[in-house]
């Protein structure tokens, strides 16, 4: 599992004082950075090899400004060219949101999915959790 702790910014709140629903996909993307670095260690967009096929977010409790949020990220499944990533957002020991992202290892030149290199696959499998 990958762990990422962040402090919500005031600008991420909505009129009701909650963390806005549009913020969670951004936080989850930020928490995926260690996965991105497996494919592109320096995050060079010229050699980027990932695309998003799906994003889901389910809200289970309110997130508020003023308390840190821990994002827990792990892999549910690693396929030939795809990976299913699970995220959880925890605040004050309460699961407030969970999400799923499907990433595809992609060849932008051929515009087709590409097999995940075995070395990277092995590193991803270290973070499998069901």
PLY file of the C-alpha trace (Angstrom):
ply
format ascii 1.0
element vertex 130
property float x
property float y
property float z
element edge 129
property int vertex1
property int vertex2
end_header
0.00 0.00 0.00
1.12 3.52 -0.76
0.35 6.20 1.86
0.05 9.92 1.17
-0.97 12.49 3.79
-2.17 15.93 2.80
-3.61 18.99 4.48
-6.79 20.22 2.80
-6.56 23.78 1.55
-9.25 26.33 2.35
-9.88 26.81 -1.39
-10.86 23.13 -1.64
-13.99 23.65 0.47
-17.47 24.37 -0.85
-20.18 26.69 0.43
-21.25 24.08 3.00
-17.76 23.80 4.48
-17.08 20.36 3.03
-14.18 19.41 0.83
-15.67 19.82 -2.63
-16.54 16.62 -4.50
-14.30 17.66 -7.41
-11.20 17.56 -5.18
-11.09 13.81 -4.51
-10.08 12.79 -8.05
-7.24 15.32 -7.85
-6.09 13.99 -4.47
-6.28 10.42 -5.73
-4.21 11.37 -8.76
-1.62 12.97 -6.51
-1.48 9.77 -4.47
-0.78 7.77 -7.65
2.53 9.56 -8.20
4.62 6.59 -6.92
2.90 4.44 -9.56
3.55 7.05 -12.23
7.24 7.05 -11.25
7.50 3.32 -11.88
6.76 4.04 -15.54
8.48 7.44 -15.78
10.89 8.05 -12.87
11.31 11.76 -13.66
7.63 12.22 -14.66
8.72 13.30 -18.15
5.59 13.91 -20.21
7.58 13.34 -23.42
7.89 9.65 -22.50
4.57 9.29 -20.63
3.00 5.84 -21.10
-0.23 5.90 -19.09
-3.83 6.87 -19.76
-6.91 6.75 -17.56
-9.70 4.45 -18.68
-12.01 4.91 -15.68
-12.40 6.91 -12.47
-14.97 6.27 -9.73
-15.43 8.05 -6.40
-17.80 7.03 -3.62
-18.32 9.36 -0.67
-18.94 7.66 2.67
-18.52 10.56 5.15
-17.86 14.29 5.16
-14.36 15.65 4.68
-13.67 19.00 6.31
-11.02 21.69 6.25
-8.61 21.78 9.20
-7.58 18.11 9.60
-5.11 16.08 7.58
-6.34 13.42 5.18
-4.52 10.15 4.58
-4.87 8.67 1.11
-4.28 4.91 1.02
-3.58 3.51 -2.42
-3.14 -0.07 -3.47
-3.52 -2.24 -6.54
-6.52 -4.55 -6.86
-5.45 -6.19 -10.10
-2.61 -5.97 -12.60
-3.48 -7.19 -16.08
-1.43 -7.40 -19.25
-1.67 -3.67 -19.99
-4.04 -2.39 -17.29
-4.00 -1.87 -13.56
-6.93 -1.44 -11.20
-6.10 0.99 -8.42
-8.09 1.44 -5.21
-7.94 4.65 -3.15
-9.28 5.46 0.29
-9.42 8.90 1.94
-9.31 8.79 5.73
-9.79 11.77 8.05
-9.75 11.48 11.84
-9.80 7.67 11.53
-12.99 7.75 9.42
-13.16 6.41 5.88
-14.64 9.40 4.05
-14.24 8.39 0.40
-13.03 5.53 -1.71
-12.33 5.38 -5.37
-11.16 3.22 -8.23
-9.03 4.13 -11.17
-8.15 2.00 -14.16
-4.86 2.96 -15.78
-3.68 1.59 -19.10
-0.04 1.27 -20.13
-0.30 2.96 -23.52
1.79 3.47 -26.62
0.91 6.93 -27.93
2.64 6.30 -31.27
0.53 3.25 -32.17
-2.44 4.49 -30.08
-2.83 1.07 -28.52
-2.46 -0.52 -25.12
1.00 -1.98 -24.46
2.09 -4.78 -22.14
3.34 -3.64 -18.75
7.09 -4.41 -18.56
7.77 -7.36 -16.24
10.06 -5.35 -13.93
7.32 -2.78 -13.36
4.65 -5.50 -13.02
6.62 -7.07 -10.16
6.83 -3.73 -8.34
3.09 -3.17 -8.80
2.30 -6.65 -7.48
4.05 -5.73 -4.21
1.07 -3.41 -3.57
-1.76 -5.85 -4.39
-4.49 -5.96 -1.76
-7.95 -7.47 -2.03
0 1
1 2
2 3
3 4
4 5
5 6
6 7
7 8
8 9
9 10
10 11
11 12
12 13
13 14
14 15
15 16
16 17
17 18
18 19
19 20
20 21
21 22
22 23
23 24
24 25
25 26
26 27
27 28
28 29
29 30
30 31
31 32
32 33
33 34
34 35
35 36
36 37
37 38
38 39
39 40
40 41
41 42
42 43
43 44
44 45
45 46
46 47
47 48
48 49
49 50
50 51
51 52
52 53
53 54
54 55
55 56
56 57
57 58
58 59
59 60
60 61
61 62
62 63
63 64
64 65
65 66
66 67
67 68
68 69
69 70
70 71
71 72
72 73
73 74
74 75
75 76
76 77
77 78
78 79
79 80
80 81
81 82
82 83
83 84
84 85
85 86
86 87
87 88
88 89
89 90
90 91
91 92
92 93
93 94
94 95
95 96
96 97
97 98
98 99
99 100
100 101
101 102
102 103
103 104
104 105
105 106
106 107
107 108
108 109
109 110
110 111
111 112
112 113
113 114
114 115
115 116
116 117
117 118
118 119
119 120
120 121
121 122
122 123
123 124
124 125
125 126
126 127
127 128
128 129
